[in-house]
Structure formats: C-alpha cells, structure tokens
Amino acid sequence: MLSSIHTFSDASLASLALTLGQLLPAPSLIPRLSSPAHPPAAVFEITNPTDALELAARLIGLLGALLLGIVRGLVIAFEMAWESWWALVFGFTVTGAIREFVSEDQLTEYLGDDGWREVAYGTVFGASSSSCSFSAVATTRSLFTKGASPAASLGAFQFASTDLVLELGLVVLLLLGWQFVAAELLGGLVAVVVLAIVYRRFVPQRWVDAAREHARALEETECATCGMAADPTDEETIAETVDDTRRHFCCGGCRSAYDPDDDREAVTAGPELLSADRWQSATANAIREWDMLWRDIVFGFLLAGLLAALVPDTWWAALFGFGAEGSVTRHVSNVVLGAVVGVLTFLCSVGNVPFAVVLWQNGVSFGAVLAFIFADLLILPLVRTYHRYYGTRMAAVIFVAFFLAAVVAGLVVQFLFGGLGLVPPVEAAGGTVPGTYTALLNVVAIPLLLVQVYVALDPDRRRALGNRLAPHVAGVVYRTHKLLERVAYALEDRGLK
C-alpha cells in the first residue's frame, strides 16, 4: 500500500502540471485592460473561436486531473484506514478497560513528588491512559490540581498518555513498521527525561504554585467530560444536575459520554474484575474515546491521502532539503521542521500517523517523522487550553518543554538508529501484517465495535434500537433461510445431496 503512494502522486501531478503548463502560453487569451482602443465591454476578447474551444478543453483536462488526484487520494486514505482499523478497535477497548479499573485519586498518590520514581509512575500510568490529547490534558489538569508534581503530571503523564499508548504503537507498527515503534518507545523515554529535567531544574516552585492556584480558581463552568470551556450562555452548552452536583457539558457528545462513576475504587483482583457493571463502564470508556477522537482520525487519513496524491515530491524536497544529504545540518533542520509541521497541522494523537507516512514517503528524515508525531501536544487548540488552565507563563513553559522534548527525542533516534543501521528503506516501511490477516482481524473488529456501541447505550435507547432493528434482522434471517432452501432444492434436482 505505501509504495503505491508515489505512483499515485507522480501520475496525478504530472497530468496536473502538464495541463497547467498548457494553459499559460496562450497570449490571445490574456485579458486586455480597458483603454480608449479597448472599451470596458471588451475586457476578455478572444480573437479566434478555436482558442475558446482550446481553453475549454484545457480547463476540462485540468479539472479531470484534479478529480483524478482526489479520487486517488481517497483510495490511499481508505487503504491506510483499512490496515489500521482493527488496531484502533483493539487499542481503544484495552484503554477503556484500564481507565475503568484504575482510580484517578490513586494515581495522584503516586505522582506527588518530582523524583525519578514518580516520573516513571507518571509514564506508566500515562501509557495506560486515554490516547485522546484533549482528554489527556483534562486528566493531567485534574492530577495537577490534586497535588501531582509538574514533572510527573504536566511532563511524564501528559506526554505518555498520547505518545506512548497502545493504539498509537499498533497504528505506527502497521503503517510504518517495527523500527518506528522501537524509535517511538526509545524516543518517548528520552522525551520524558527531557521534560522531567526542564520541570525539576528550570521551573521555579513559585511558578508551579501560581499555575496550580490558577487551575483551581477556574470557574466550574467547564465540560465535566473533556474539560473544555462550557459557557452557560452558549446555546450548545448543556447544564444538568448529576448526583446532586450541577454539571456543564460543551456538547451533546460529551454529555452522552459522561460517566459519573469515573472515580470508583481501583480493582486489581477478586470477583469485581468479572462484574458486568464494571465491564459495561469499560465499554462506555472505549466508546467515549471513539467519540472524542473519530474526527481527528478521519481527518488525518483524508489529509494524508490527499497530500500523498496531490503534492509534488519536489515541494517536500524544497521544504525539508536544507543542508547536504546525510549531513548534521540536514538532520537537525529536518527534526526542527518536523516538530513545526506537527504544531501547524491541527492533528493530534493517532490522527497524525497517516500524515507521518506521507512525510516519510517524501524523503523526510527518520528522526523528523518521530518529532512530528511527538509534537501532537503542541497544536494551537491545546496551547489555548494550557493558557486557560495554567496562565500565560506556565503555558509558555509547557510549549517550550514539549517542543524541546520532541526535537531532542527526534535527534537521538535519528543518530542512534542511523548509526546502528536500523533506519528502514522507504519502500520497506509498513505492511507488517499480511493482507489476509488484516482482513480477518477487521471482520472481527467491526462486530466487536457494534457490540460495544450497543452495550454503551443506556437501557431505554438500547431497547428502542433493538425494537427498530429486530424486524430488519428477522427479514435478513428469513431471506437467508429461503435462499439456502432454494439452493438445497436445486442441488437435489441435480442429484446432489
């Protein structure tokens, strides 16, 4: 699949460039400005009717080439989504279960100090948490306001909860290959160390205290699910009383995803691990992840496919071509630019992996691709959230710390993996799971997700959905039975049993 990206891109862009080139050198079709000799009524004067037909033909050719490129981009997007679909379903299922059986209050007890042990706890807990960047930022803020240290919460936990989670690793494995997964894990640990050093050595305690007070002093009119602003005067804001507490939700999706039992006691053994109620809540957590992330994921695949089909290789080479090939200057500039592109793409978490595939297929260095993936916590909507949560000064600290961590991690994996000969050839990336197994796993994942959606619904909506679907399911079963009956009769008539 990945090798086909260049084929699509070269074919469509060659046609597009040829058509554009043919459009330009037609002097008789150039608009004439009004003058005494040419009054305003004759702004576009075509001296030869043949020229009009030629212009129309070229415009049609240009439109056809563009539409062909878009179709090819959609095909690429579908192929990447198909390869990673089962991994997303499996990853969100595991994440939902972990979030149900691990208590947030218990996490805070392990993250109270800024020692390396607490940083390690923050990394492990973050890697077991939500992969949605917005959800991770909201959870981090809750841990920080409850007393978790900035190194363990704002640094290790927040980074690991988006860049070291299971589903991200699975998608990277399927689309880019095992070398990128190994680099993601090693680079992620390097990034955590950089973040811990920044917060432990360079951020004064008074800045931390001011940021914590700012976060605690926020008005309670924020979404109880995702932590984003939920202005009571906004017509989309939903205000309800839940468990004798007034809650605000920024949208209907967050209201339906809200679980008031999020902070139930952690369970590590015993009969409650098999409790249907707890597993129903775990399923609801998985669906909540989908609800918060599906737009980013779909947009990421579509953007990656269209860029692969429509943007010429020469553009990527010009953007990331500073310095001689293989030089330190080239590697450093690529890594910094990779992080900058990550800031500007508005893609976060799993949604930026397809775009990373496009960067890798267009000559961007190994470390720069990792820096791009690690910069997902620096997109502008999240930076605004940091400012609202912690104030201007701490938001600036968070931005600089994450950017520095992404760049340093990218450089480390670039030079280490390059020195060990572990950087894969471009054409060898991806395709980790054979096509037959991918199809089989996707066939299993589709009904699994449908069951999760059904279980996550409240009883009334589940009953209504069941009543609506029952006649259709019965119709399918009846028609299938009739079809098999006819096949049996036909075989019997032919003397076959």
N, C-alpha and C positions, 0 to 999 in steps of 0.2 A: 504493500500500500504506500509506504513512504517514498519508495523510489519513483512512483508514478507522479509525485508532486511536480518534479522538474519537467516531466513530459507534458503535463497539462499546462504548466506555466509557460514553457517555451513556445508551444504551439499557439496558444491563445494570444500571447503577447506579440509574437511575430506577425500574426494576422492583423492585430490591432495597430501595431506600429506601421505596417505597410499601408494600411488604409489611411492612417493619419498623414503619412508622407505623401500619398497621392492627392490628398485634399489640399495641401498647401500651395503648390506651384501652379495655380490657375489664375493668372493675372486678370483675365477678362471677367472673373467672378468677384474681384475685390471691390468692396463698397466704395462709391465715389462720394466725396463730401460735396455739399451744396455750394454752388458758385454761380456767377452770372451765366456761365455757359451750361451749367448743370443745375437746374432749379431743384428745390427740396423734393418735388414729386418723383424725381428720378434718382433716389438715394441708391437703390440696387438696380443697376441697369445691366442686363445680360444681353450682349450683342449677338449671340448665336444660340438658337434654340437647342442645338446639340449640347452646348455647355450645361444647360439646365438639366437635361437627361443624365449627363455625366455626373453632375453634382448629386442628383438624387440617387444614382446608383452607388456612388461612393458613401453617401450617408447611410444608405441601407446596408452596405457592407460593413461600415463601422459599427452600426447598431447590432448587426448579426454577430460580429466578432465579440462585442461586449457581452451579448446574451450568452454566447457560447462559453465565454470565460466564466460567467456567473454560474451557469449550469455545471461546468467542471468543478468550480469551487464548492458547490453544494454536494457534488459527488464525493470530493475529498473529505468534506466535513462529515458526511454520513459514514464514510469508511473509518475515520478516526473514532467517531462515536460508537460504531458497531464493535470495534476492537476493545473498547474500554467500558462498555455498558455493564457487563456482569461484575467488573471490579468495583464500579460505583455502588451498585446494589449491595454487594457483599460488604464493602467498606462502611457504608452508612448503617448497615444492620449491626455490625460489630460496635461501631461508635455509639449507636443508640443504647445498646445493652450496657456498655461501660458507663455511660452517663447515668443510667438508672441505678446501678449498683455501687457507685462511688459518690459519697457525700461531699458537697462543696465546703461545708463547715470543717469537715475532717481534713480537707486539703489545706485549708488556711493554717491549721495547727502545724503542718509540716513545712510551711513556707514562711514562717515568721521571721527567721533570721536571714542574713545575706551571705552566709557561709557557703562553701562549695557543696556541702551535703544538701542544703536547701535548694541550691541551683540545680543539682542533679534530680531532686524530687520534682521540682518545677518542670524539668524537661520530660521526665517520665509521665507525669500527670498530664502535661500538655499534649504529648503524643497520643495519649489515650482519650483525649477530649474531642470537642467539636472541630470539624475541618472548615466550618464557615468563618471567614475572617471577622465579620461583624459580630457573630455570636461569641467568638473567642475574645474579642475586645471587650464586650459587655461582661463576660465572665471574669476576665482579668481585672476589670474595674471593681467588681464585687469583691474579689480576693484582696485587692489592694486596699480598699476602704475598710475591710475587716482586720487589717493588720499585717498582711503578707508583705515581705520586703520587696523593693523595686527590682532588685537583681533576680529574685526568684519568680516574681509575678509579671511585671512590665517587661522583663527581659526573657528569661527561660521559658516560662509557661506560655506567654503570648506567642513567641516565635514557634515553639514546638507544636502548639495547638493548630497551626495552619501548615507548617512546612515539614513536619516530621510525622504526620498522621498516616494511618494505614492506607486509606483510599488514595491519597496523593502518591504514595510509593507504588501502589499497584498500577495506577494510570501511567506513571513515569516508566515503569517496567514494560508495559505493553506498547507504549508509543515511542520510547527512546532506547530501551534496553537496560540490561543489568548494570552496565558501567555507570549510567546516570543515577541509578538507585544507590549504588555504593558511594558515588560522589555526593549525592544528596544527604546521605546519612553522615558521612565524614564532614562535609561542608556545614551541615546543620550543627554538629557538635562544635566546630570551630566558631560558628556564628554565636552560639550560646556563650562560649568562653569570652568572645569579644564583648558581648552585651553585659555579661557579669562584670568584667573589668571596668567598663565605662561607668556602670552604676555604682560599683563599690569604690572606685578611685577618683572619679571626676565629678560626681554629682553630690553637692553638699547636703547634709541632713536637713537643713532649713528649707531647701528646695523641695525635698521629699515631703516634709511636714506640710508645707504650703499646698502642694499638689493634693495630698490626702484630704486636707481640710476643704479644698475647692471641690473635690469629688463628693465629699459628704454633704456639702452645703447645697448641692444641686436641688432644684425643685423636684418634687416627687412626680411631676407630670412628665414621665418618660415611659417608654414602652416597657411593660413588665416582661416581655419575651426577649426582644433583641437589644433593649437599652437605648434605642434611638429616641430623638425628641418626639414627644406626642403632645403637641399644643392643644389644650382643651378647646380653644376657639377654632381649630381646624375642623372642617366638616368631615374629614376622613378619620379623625381620632375617635376611638370607641372607649367610653368610660363605663365600667361596670364594678359592682361590689362583689368581690370574690373572697370567701372565707372571712367575712366581716371587715374586709380591707378594700378601700377604693383603689382600683387599678385602672391604668390607662394603656391603650394599645394603639400603635401607629397605623394599623390597617387590619382588615378582617382576617388576613392570613396569620398574623401574629396572634390574634385573639383565638383562632381555632387551634393554633399550635401551643398555646399556653398550657402548662401543666402546673397547678398549684402544689403538687406533691413532689416538686423537683428536689427539695431538700430532705427527703426521707432518709432514714438511717442507712448507712452503707451495709451491704450484705456480702460476706465472703464465703460463707458455708451455711449448711443447715437447710431445712425444708423450704425456706423462703426463696432460695435460689430457683426452685421449681414452681413458685407461685404464679398462677395465671395472671393475677392482677399486676405483679411486677413486670412480667414479660409483655403484657399489653402496654404498660407505660414505656417499656423499652422500645416497642414498636412505634409508639407515638413519637418518641425521640427521633427515631430514624426518619419518619415522615416529616418531622419538623426540619431536619437537616435538608431534605429534598426541597421543602417549601422555601427555605431561605437561600438555597444555592442553585436551583434549577435554571434561573435566568442567566446567572453568570456562566454556568456550564454550557447552555445552548448558545449564548452569545460568543463564548470562547471558541467553540467548534466552528460556528459560522464565520467568525472573523478570520480564524486561521485558514479555513478553506478558501475564502475569497482572496486573502493576501497571497496564498500559495499559487492561485490561478492567475491573478491579475497584475501583481507587482513584479517587474523585471528583476532578474538576478543582478543586473548592473546597479540598480538602485541600492540594494543591500550592500553590494561591494563598495559603493561610494560612501555609504553611511558608516560602515564598520571597517573601512580599508585604510585607516590612518596608521602609518608606520609600515616597515618592511614585513613581509610574510614571515611568521615564526619569531619575530623579534619581541623583546620585552615590552617595547613601546606598543606594538600591536596588541599584545595580550592585555596590558593594563588598560589601554583605551577601549578595547572591546568589553572588558568587565565593567568599567565605569558606564559605558553607553548601555550595556545590558541592564544595569540597575536603573538608569534613567528611563529607558523604554518601559521597564516594569512600573515605574511611577506614573507614566503618562497613559498607559493602556486602559486603565479602569477595570482591569481583570484581577480577580483575586482567587486564592486557593486553587482548587482543581481546575478552574476555568482557564488558567493561563498556560497549562501544559500543552494544549494543541498549538498555541502561538509559539511556544518554545520549540516545537517540532519544526515550524516554518523557519525560525531563526537558524536552527541547526542545519536544515537542508539548504540554506542560502549562505553558508560559509562563515557564520558567526562562531566564535571560538567556544570550546567546551566549557571553560570557566564562565564566560559571559552568559551562556544559557542558564547555568546554575544561579548566577547573580540575578538574572531576570526573574527566575522562579522565586528566589528568596526576597525579592522586592515587593511581593504582593501585599505586605502590610503597610506600604507607603503610598498607596493610591490616594488621591486627593479626598474622596469622601471619608476615608478613615482618618486622614490628617485633621479634617474638620472635627471629627469625633474626639480625637485626642485633645484638641483645643477646648472643646466644650467640657470634657471630663476633668481635665487637669490644669487648664490655663495655658497661656501662651508659652511661658518658659519651659514647662515640662513637655509640652507638645513638641517644641523645638528639640529638646533633648532626645525624645523618642525618635523623631525623624532622623536626626544625625546618627544616633546609635544604630538604628536598623539599616540605614544606608551604608554606614561603615562596616557593619557585620556582613552585609551582602557582598560588598566589594572584597573584603579580606577573605571570606569563605570562597568566593569565586577564584581569586588568585591562588589560594592554597591548593584547591583541587586541580586547577589548570597546570601548575608547575609539578605537583606531585604525580598526578595521573599521566601527565605528558612525559615526565622523567622515567616512569615505570612502564611506559608503552601501553597504558590501559585506555587511552583515548580511542574510541572505535572509529573505523571509517564511516563516512556519512551514509554510504549505501548499506551498511551493516546494522544500522540502528533500527530498533523496533522489531515487530514480528516475533515476539518472544513465545507466544502461544500459537500452535498451529491452527489453521483456519477451521478445521473440523471441530477441535475442542472449543474454539471461540464460539462457534455456532451452537454447540451443545450447551455450553455454560450460559449463553444468552437466552436460550429456550427455557432453561431452568430459572433464570433471573426474572423473566417477565412475569410468570405467575406468582413468584415469591413477592415481588413488589405489589402486585394486585392484592394479594392476601394481606400484606402489611397495611395498605391503604384501607382495606375493608375493616381490619381489626382496630385501626386507629380511630375510626369514626365513633361518635357517641351512639348509644343504643337506638335512639329514635331515627337518626339518619341511616344507620345500618339497616334497620327494619324497613325503612322507606325504599332504600336502594335494593334490598332483597326482593321486595314486592314488585319493584319496577323491572328487575332483571329476570325474575322467575319465569314469566311467560316466554321470554326470548330464549332462555336456556332450555326450557321444555320443548320449544319449537325446534331448536338445533338437535336435541336428543331424538325427537320424533323423526325428523328428516333423515338423520344419520341411520336410524333403525330401518327406515323404509329403503334407503339406498343399499344397505347391507342385505336386506331381504331380496331386493331385485337382483343383486349380484349373485346371491345364493341360488335363486331360481334359474338365472342364466347359465350358471355353471352346471346345474343339474340337467338342464335341457341338452347341454353339450356332452352329457355323460361323465361330467367331472364332479367329484364329491370331495 
